[in-house]
Amino acid sequence: MTDDARIHAFRDDALGDLDATGIAELIASGQLSSHEAVLASVERAESVRDSLNAIAFPDFDRALTRSAGPHTGVFAGVPTIVKDNVDVAGLPTNHGSAAFVARPARADSDFARQFLSTGAVPIGKSRLPEFGFSASNEYATAEPVHNPWNPTFSSGASSGGSAALVASGVLPFAHANDGGGSIRIPAAACGLVGLKPTRGRTVADPADRAMPIRIVAQGVLSRSVRDTARFYAAAESYYRNPKLPPIRLVEGPGRTRLRIGVIIDSITGIPTDDETRASVTATANLLDELGHHVEEAPLPVDRSFVEDFSNYWGFLSFAICAGGKRMLGPDFDKSKTDNLTRGLDAMYRRNIAKTPQVLYRLRRTHRQYAEVFQKYDVLLSPVLAHTTPKLGYLSPTQSFEELFTKLVNYTAFTPLNNASGGPAISLPLHETAAGLPLASHFSADHGDERTLLELAFELEQARPWRRIQD
């Protein structure tokens, strides 16, 4: 890959190459206005709009009006975007689907209020694959979201639209959420920091709370550890779950040397590919050099987890297909959903009698996951079982059976944190032979995001990740 294959919007303007913290500091000091920052973001978005295809609903005019303020919060006046599966007043929420046409939301969702309490100014809604079910922002009848590092590759998913916008420099940070890896996977594909928090850490929207097992966690994608750390500290000041230990503001590496367990192959039985395997080994060696105790660790759950999570994945599609007209609108048409959504629905219907045992075993993963952290402080693994695929590999136009097998084998590491509720972070510590980011995945005990952020700061300092504009 040549450098000119990259798509980025970095330029000598009000945003420069600053992260959200840097922009917020300039705005707070009066050296930069929010209007200047938002205008620069809008201009950047326009410059890569067709090449990235990452914005579902632009809201540029209203963002420019809102930029006049006043703004309060840790990211006061900083431009951002909200993923198109969370309500923002005045914008539709279409969940990446062509099966219905959403009306503009009447109010911000519960989580959107928490997210926007940071003072950030949304410029629109970012794209996701249909209902967030896939690990790539690809569509049956529409143009995919392109990876800014190389537009022939996937940007990951389901927060791939947000990831492409942050990685390309359109925005310093963006909303993302994660129901099976949807923060961490696009972070890995696009070279970003992606922390999936502990279940209950951030405010849940009604649809998330209604799930039998709350697998979806809300968060952000950023280019720097400090932006992610500052977001969670700010989110905690808006709402702190009394059942979880506080994170507080993390501002640098921790002093404690950690016990780190390493897992390289997943429970699917499909070996991790050579490049990914080598990257995890290199991360383990770096951790050892930094003084942490590193050793091989066993898998926390057995292979039955794959089938159980797959059935739950199918249950979510079944709920949408069966209740779409009530939940999404009377024009919802199941026949207009893609092969993945319909295939998941059909798969669940064949296995519906297994539901009680599936839910029982998935709920049990909370305890199984926690037991690992009696011996280790952190688990290191790949984010994904192989490097980022080219667009088309995970296209929903192929048969469900072929696509689903690919998805299960690719996303082999991330779903356990969703079922168990444990936190995990993706860090882009390496790159592939093709020049794409290649990330490592770190998991910690329930409520221990602080350890993950401290370790992330240490690794960011020890091995700064490559920037797309360099």
C-alpha positions as CSV (number, residue, x, y, z in Angstrom):
1,M,0.0,0.0,0.0
2,T,1.3,3.5,-0.8
3,D,0.8,6.5,1.4
4,D,-1.4,8.2,-1.2
5,A,-3.9,5.4,-0.8
6,R,-4.9,6.8,2.5
7,I,-7.9,9.1,2.9
8,H,-7.5,11.7,5.6
9,A,-8.7,15.3,6.2
10,F,-5.9,16.6,8.4
11,R,-4.9,20.1,7.3
12,D,-3.6,23.3,8.7
13,D,-6.9,24.6,10.1
14,A,-8.5,25.2,13.4
15,L,-8.3,21.5,14.4
16,G,-4.8,20.8,13.2
17,D,-3.8,17.4,14.5
18,L,-5.1,18.0,18.0
19,D,-7.1,15.5,20.0
20,A,-10.4,16.4,21.7
21,T,-8.5,17.4,24.9
22,G,-6.2,19.7,23.0
23,I,-9.1,21.4,21.1
24,A,-11.1,21.8,24.4
25,E,-8.2,23.4,26.0
26,L,-7.8,26.0,23.2
27,I,-11.6,26.7,23.3
28,A,-11.5,27.1,27.1
29,S,-8.5,29.5,26.9
30,G,-10.2,31.6,24.2
31,Q,-7.5,30.9,21.6
32,L,-10.1,29.0,19.5
33,S,-13.9,29.4,19.2
34,S,-16.2,26.4,19.1
35,H,-17.6,27.8,15.8
36,E,-14.1,27.7,14.3
37,A,-13.6,24.1,15.5
38,V,-17.0,22.9,14.3
39,L,-16.7,24.7,10.9
40,A,-13.3,23.1,10.4
41,S,-14.8,19.7,11.1
42,V,-17.7,20.3,8.7
43,E,-15.3,21.3,6.0
44,R,-13.2,18.2,6.6
45,A,-16.3,16.1,6.6
46,E,-17.3,17.5,3.2
47,S,-13.8,16.9,1.8
48,V,-14.0,13.1,2.5
49,R,-17.7,12.6,2.4
50,D,-17.9,10.6,-0.8
51,S,-14.6,8.8,-0.3
52,L,-15.3,7.5,3.2
53,N,-19.1,7.3,3.1
54,A,-19.2,7.3,6.9
55,I,-22.1,9.8,7.7
56,A,-25.6,8.6,7.8
57,F,-27.3,11.9,8.5
58,P,-25.3,15.2,8.3
59,D,-26.5,17.9,10.6
60,F,-24.0,20.6,9.7
61,D,-26.2,23.7,9.8
62,R,-27.6,22.9,13.2
63,A,-24.1,22.1,14.5
64,L,-22.8,25.5,13.3
65,T,-25.7,27.2,15.0
66,R,-25.2,25.3,18.2
67,S,-21.5,26.1,18.2
68,A,-22.3,29.6,19.3
69,G,-22.9,28.1,22.7
70,P,-22.8,28.4,25.6
71,H,-21.0,25.1,26.3
72,T,-19.9,23.5,29.5
73,G,-18.2,20.2,30.1
74,V,-14.8,18.5,29.5
75,F,-15.2,18.7,25.7
76,A,-17.1,22.0,25.6
77,G,-17.5,23.1,22.0
78,V,-15.6,20.2,20.5
79,P,-17.2,18.6,17.3
80,T,-18.3,15.0,17.5
81,I,-20.9,12.6,16.0
82,V,-23.4,10.1,17.4
83,K,-23.8,6.6,16.0
84,D,-27.1,6.0,14.1
85,N,-28.6,3.6,16.7
86,V,-29.0,6.2,19.5
87,D,-31.6,8.9,19.4
88,V,-30.6,12.6,19.0
89,A,-33.5,15.1,19.0
90,G,-34.4,16.2,15.5
91,L,-32.5,13.4,13.7
92,P,-33.9,10.0,12.5
93,T,-32.5,6.8,13.9
94,N,-32.4,4.3,11.1
95,H,-30.0,1.6,12.5
96,G,-28.3,1.2,9.2
97,S,-31.4,-0.5,7.7
98,A,-33.3,0.0,4.5
99,A,-36.3,-1.9,5.9
100,F,-38.0,1.2,7.3
101,V,-37.7,5.0,7.3
102,A,-37.4,6.6,10.7
103,R,-38.9,9.8,11.7
104,P,-36.8,12.4,13.5
105,A,-36.5,11.6,17.2
106,R,-38.4,13.9,19.6
107,A,-35.8,13.9,22.3
108,D,-32.2,12.8,23.0
109,S,-32.0,9.3,24.4
110,D,-30.9,8.6,28.0
111,F,-27.3,7.9,26.9
112,A,-27.2,10.7,24.4
113,R,-27.9,13.1,27.2
114,Q,-24.9,11.7,29.1
115,F,-22.7,11.8,26.1
116,L,-23.6,15.4,25.2
117,S,-23.2,16.5,28.8
118,T,-19.5,16.6,27.9
119,G,-20.3,19.8,26.0
120,A,-19.4,18.3,22.6
121,V,-21.3,19.5,19.5
122,P,-22.6,16.7,17.2
123,I,-22.4,17.3,13.4
124,G,-24.7,14.4,12.6
125,K,-25.1,10.6,12.8
126,S,-22.5,8.0,11.8
127,R,-23.2,4.9,9.7
128,L,-23.4,1.3,11.0
129,P,-24.3,-2.0,9.4
130,E,-27.9,-3.1,9.6
131,F,-28.9,-3.1,13.3
132,G,-25.2,-3.4,14.2
133,F,-25.1,-7.2,13.5
134,S,-22.0,-7.3,11.3
135,A,-18.3,-6.7,11.9
136,S,-18.0,-4.6,8.7
137,N,-20.0,-1.5,7.6
138,E,-21.2,-3.2,4.3
139,Y,-24.6,-3.2,2.8
140,A,-26.8,-5.2,0.4
141,T,-27.6,-2.2,-1.8
142,A,-25.5,0.7,-0.6
143,E,-21.9,1.8,-0.7
144,P,-19.8,0.5,2.3
145,V,-17.9,2.7,4.7
146,H,-14.2,2.8,3.6
147,N,-11.2,2.4,5.9
148,P,-9.2,5.7,5.7
149,W,-5.9,3.8,5.9
150,N,-6.8,2.0,2.6
151,P,-10.3,2.4,1.1
152,T,-10.3,-1.2,-0.3
153,F,-10.4,-2.5,3.3
154,S,-13.2,-2.7,5.9
155,S,-13.4,0.0,8.6
156,G,-14.7,-2.6,11.1
157,A,-18.1,-2.4,12.7
158,S,-20.6,-1.8,13.9
159,S,-19.2,1.6,14.9
160,G,-17.2,1.7,11.6
161,G,-18.6,5.1,10.5
162,S,-17.5,6.8,13.7
163,A,-14.1,5.1,13.5
164,A,-13.5,6.2,9.9
165,L,-14.4,9.8,10.8
166,V,-12.0,9.9,13.8
167,A,-9.2,8.1,12.1
168,S,-9.4,10.3,9.1
169,G,-9.3,13.5,11.2
170,V,-12.8,14.7,10.5
171,L,-13.5,14.5,14.3
172,P,-11.2,14.1,17.3
173,F,-13.6,11.7,19.0
174,A,-17.0,10.1,18.4
175,H,-19.7,8.1,20.0
176,A,-19.6,4.3,19.6
177,N,-21.3,1.3,21.3
178,D,-20.4,-2.3,21.6
179,G,-22.7,-5.4,21.6
180,G,-20.1,-8.0,20.5
181,G,-17.0,-5.9,19.8
182,S,-18.4,-2.9,18.0
183,I,-16.2,-0.4,19.8
184,R,-13.1,-2.5,19.8
185,I,-13.3,-4.0,16.3
186,P,-13.4,-0.7,14.4
187,A,-10.8,0.7,16.8
188,A,-8.6,-2.1,15.7
189,A,-9.3,-1.7,12.0
190,C,-8.8,2.1,12.0
191,G,-5.9,2.5,14.5
192,L,-7.9,4.0,17.4
193,V,-8.3,3.7,21.2
194,G,-11.5,1.8,21.9
195,L,-12.6,1.0,25.5
196,K,-15.7,-1.1,26.0
197,P,-16.7,-0.3,29.6
198,T,-18.1,-2.6,32.3
199,R,-21.8,-3.4,32.1
200,G,-23.7,-0.6,33.9
201,R,-20.8,1.9,33.7
202,T,-22.6,4.3,31.4
203,V,-26.3,5.1,31.2
204,A,-28.3,2.5,29.3
205,D,-31.0,3.3,26.8
206,P,-34.4,1.6,27.1
207,A,-33.7,-0.9,24.3
208,D,-30.5,-1.9,26.0
209,R,-32.2,-2.3,29.4
210,A,-34.9,-4.5,27.9
211,M,-32.4,-7.2,26.7
212,P,-32.5,-10.4,28.8
213,I,-28.7,-10.1,28.9
214,R,-27.4,-6.5,28.6
215,I,-24.6,-7.0,26.1
216,V,-24.5,-3.4,24.8
217,A,-22.1,-0.9,26.3
218,Q,-21.9,2.8,25.3
219,G,-18.6,4.6,24.9
220,V,-16.4,6.5,22.5
221,L,-13.6,6.1,19.9
222,S,-10.6,8.4,20.1
223,R,-7.1,8.8,18.8
224,S,-5.5,9.3,22.3
225,V,-5.7,7.5,25.6
226,R,-6.3,10.8,27.4
227,D,-9.4,11.5,25.4
228,T,-10.9,8.2,26.3
229,A,-9.9,8.6,30.0
230,R,-11.4,12.1,30.1
231,F,-14.6,11.0,28.6
232,Y,-15.2,8.3,31.2
233,A,-14.3,10.6,34.0
234,A,-16.8,13.1,32.6
235,A,-19.5,10.4,32.1
236,E,-18.9,9.4,35.7
237,S,-19.5,12.9,36.9
238,Y,-22.9,12.8,35.1
239,Y,-23.8,9.3,36.5
240,R,-21.9,6.9,38.7
241,N,-23.1,3.4,39.2
242,P,-22.9,2.8,43.0
243,K,-22.4,-0.9,42.3
244,L,-19.1,-0.3,40.5
245,P,-15.8,1.1,41.9
246,P,-15.2,4.7,40.5
247,I,-12.8,5.1,37.6
248,R,-12.0,8.8,38.4
249,L,-9.7,10.7,36.0
250,V,-6.7,8.7,34.9
251,E,-3.9,10.9,33.7
252,G,-1.0,8.6,33.2
253,P,0.6,5.1,33.8
254,G,0.1,3.2,37.0
255,R,3.1,2.2,39.2
256,T,1.9,-1.3,40.0
257,R,3.4,-4.1,37.9
258,L,0.6,-6.3,36.7
259,R,0.0,-10.0,36.4
260,I,-0.9,-10.5,32.7
261,G,-2.2,-13.6,31.2
262,V,-1.9,-14.1,27.5
263,I,-4.4,-15.9,25.2
264,I,-3.5,-16.2,21.5
265,D,-6.0,-18.7,20.1
266,S,-9.7,-18.5,20.6
267,I,-12.4,-21.0,21.6
268,T,-13.5,-21.4,18.0
269,G,-10.7,-23.9,17.3
270,I,-9.6,-21.8,14.3
271,P,-5.9,-20.7,14.9
272,T,-5.1,-17.0,14.9
273,D,-3.4,-15.9,11.8
274,D,0.4,-15.5,11.7
275,E,0.5,-11.7,11.6
276,T,-1.9,-11.3,14.5
277,R,-0.2,-14.0,16.5
278,A,3.2,-12.3,16.0
279,S,1.7,-8.9,17.1
280,V,0.3,-10.4,20.4
281,T,3.7,-12.0,21.1
282,A,5.4,-8.7,20.5
283,T,3.0,-7.0,22.9
284,A,3.6,-9.6,25.5
285,N,7.4,-9.1,25.1
286,L,7.0,-5.3,25.5
287,L,4.9,-5.8,28.7
288,D,7.7,-8.1,30.0
289,E,10.3,-5.5,29.2
290,L,8.2,-2.9,31.1
291,G,8.4,-5.1,34.2
292,H,5.0,-6.8,34.2
293,H,4.7,-10.5,34.9
294,V,3.5,-12.2,31.7
295,E,2.5,-15.8,31.2
296,E,0.2,-18.0,29.1
297,A,-3.4,-18.1,30.5
298,P,-6.3,-20.6,29.9
299,L,-9.5,-19.7,28.1
300,P,-12.1,-18.5,30.6
301,V,-15.0,-20.4,28.9
302,D,-15.4,-23.5,26.8
303,R,-16.4,-23.9,23.2
304,S,-20.1,-24.0,24.0
305,F,-19.9,-20.3,24.4
306,V,-19.7,-19.9,20.6
307,E,-23.0,-21.5,20.0
308,D,-24.7,-19.8,23.0
309,F,-23.6,-16.3,21.9
310,S,-24.6,-17.1,18.3
311,N,-28.1,-18.0,19.4
312,Y,-28.3,-14.8,21.4
313,W,-27.2,-12.9,18.4
314,G,-30.0,-14.6,16.5
315,F,-32.5,-13.8,19.3
316,L,-31.8,-10.1,18.8
317,S,-32.5,-10.3,15.1
318,F,-35.7,-12.4,15.8
319,A,-36.9,-9.6,18.2
320,I,-36.4,-7.0,15.5
321,C,-38.0,-9.1,12.7
322,A,-41.0,-10.1,14.9
323,G,-41.5,-6.7,16.5
324,G,-40.2,-4.3,14.0
325,K,-43.5,-2.7,13.2
326,R,-44.1,-2.0,16.8
327,M,-40.5,-1.0,17.7
328,L,-39.4,0.9,14.6
329,G,-42.5,1.9,12.7
330,P,-45.5,0.6,10.7
331,D,-43.5,0.7,7.5
332,F,-41.0,-1.9,8.7
333,D,-40.6,-4.6,6.1
334,K,-38.7,-7.7,7.1
335,S,-38.3,-8.6,3.4
336,K,-36.1,-5.5,2.9
337,T,-33.6,-6.6,5.6
338,D,-30.3,-8.1,4.5
339,N,-29.2,-11.7,4.4
340,L,-27.5,-11.5,7.7
341,T,-30.5,-10.1,9.6
342,R,-32.9,-12.6,8.0
343,G,-30.4,-15.5,8.4
344,L,-29.9,-14.7,12.1
345,D,-33.7,-14.6,12.6
346,A,-34.1,-18.0,10.8
347,M,-31.3,-19.5,12.8
348,Y,-32.8,-18.5,16.1
349,R,-36.3,-19.8,15.1
350,R,-34.7,-23.2,14.5
351,N,-33.1,-23.1,18.0
352,I,-35.8,-21.3,20.0
353,A,-36.3,-24.2,22.4
354,K,-32.7,-23.8,23.6
355,T,-33.3,-20.2,24.8
356,P,-33.6,-21.0,28.6
357,Q,-30.3,-22.9,28.7
358,V,-28.6,-20.4,26.4
359,L,-29.6,-17.5,28.8
360,Y,-28.5,-19.5,31.8
361,R,-25.1,-20.3,30.4
362,L,-24.5,-16.8,29.2
363,R,-25.4,-15.3,32.5
364,R,-23.0,-17.7,34.1
365,T,-20.1,-16.2,32.1
366,H,-20.1,-13.3,34.6
367,R,-18.8,-15.5,37.3
368,Q,-16.5,-17.6,35.0
369,Y,-14.9,-14.4,33.7
370,A,-14.4,-12.9,37.2
371,E,-12.7,-16.1,38.4
372,V,-9.8,-15.5,35.9
373,F,-9.0,-12.3,37.6
374,Q,-8.3,-14.0,40.9
375,K,-5.0,-14.9,39.3
376,Y,-4.5,-12.2,36.7
377,D,-4.9,-8.4,36.7
378,V,-5.2,-8.2,32.9
379,L,-5.7,-10.6,30.0
380,L,-4.0,-9.9,26.7
381,S,-5.3,-11.4,23.5
382,P,-5.9,-10.4,19.8
383,V,-8.9,-8.2,19.2
384,L,-9.7,-10.3,16.1
385,A,-8.6,-13.7,14.9
386,H,-7.1,-12.3,11.7
387,T,-6.1,-9.0,10.1
388,T,-8.7,-6.6,8.7
389,P,-10.3,-8.0,5.6
390,K,-10.9,-6.3,2.3
391,L,-14.4,-5.0,1.6
392,G,-16.5,-7.8,0.1
393,Y,-15.2,-10.5,2.5
394,L,-18.1,-9.7,5.0
395,S,-20.6,-8.5,2.4
396,P,-24.2,-9.3,3.3
397,T,-24.9,-10.2,-0.3
398,Q,-23.3,-13.6,0.2
399,S,-25.2,-16.5,1.7
400,F,-25.9,-16.3,5.4
401,E,-24.1,-19.6,6.1
402,E,-20.9,-18.4,4.5
403,L,-21.1,-14.9,6.0
404,F,-21.9,-16.1,9.5
405,T,-19.1,-18.6,9.6
406,K,-16.7,-15.9,8.6
407,L,-18.0,-13.6,11.3
408,V,-17.8,-16.1,14.1
409,N,-14.3,-17.0,13.2
410,Y,-13.2,-13.4,12.8
411,T,-14.8,-12.0,15.9
412,A,-13.7,-14.8,18.1
413,F,-12.3,-12.8,21.1
414,T,-14.5,-9.8,21.7
415,P,-18.0,-11.2,22.6
416,L,-17.0,-12.7,25.9
417,N,-16.7,-9.3,27.4
418,N,-20.2,-8.4,26.3
419,A,-21.8,-11.5,27.7
420,S,-19.8,-11.4,31.0
421,G,-20.0,-7.6,31.3
422,G,-16.3,-7.2,31.7
423,P,-14.3,-4.2,30.4
424,A,-11.8,-4.4,27.5
425,I,-9.7,-2.0,25.5
426,S,-8.2,-2.2,22.0
427,L,-4.9,-0.4,21.4
428,P,-3.3,-0.1,17.9
429,L,0.2,-1.1,18.9
430,H,1.3,-2.7,15.6
431,E,0.7,-2.6,11.9
432,T,0.2,-5.3,9.2
433,A,2.6,-5.9,6.2
434,A,0.0,-4.0,4.2
435,G,0.4,-0.9,6.4
436,L,-3.0,-1.2,8.2
437,P,-3.3,-0.9,12.0
438,L,-3.1,-4.1,14.0
439,A,-4.3,-4.0,17.6
440,S,-4.0,-5.8,20.9
441,H,-6.9,-6.5,23.3
442,F,-6.7,-6.1,27.1
443,S,-9.4,-7.3,29.5
444,A,-9.8,-6.6,33.2
445,D,-12.1,-7.5,36.0
446,H,-15.5,-6.0,36.3
447,G,-15.3,-2.4,37.3
448,D,-11.5,-2.1,36.7
449,E,-11.4,0.3,33.7
450,R,-8.8,2.2,35.7
451,T,-6.2,-0.5,35.4
452,L,-6.9,-0.7,31.6
453,L,-6.5,3.0,31.2
454,E,-3.3,3.2,33.2
455,L,-1.8,0.3,31.2
456,A,-3.0,2.0,28.0
457,F,-1.1,5.2,29.0
458,E,2.0,3.2,29.6
459,L,1.9,1.4,26.3
460,E,1.0,4.6,24.4
461,Q,4.2,6.2,25.8
462,A,6.4,3.1,25.3
463,R,5.2,2.5,21.7
464,P,3.3,5.5,20.3
465,W,1.0,4.4,17.5
466,R,1.4,5.5,13.9
467,R,-0.7,8.4,12.8
468,I,-2.5,8.3,9.4
469,Q,-1.2,11.8,8.5
470,D,2.5,11.0,9.0
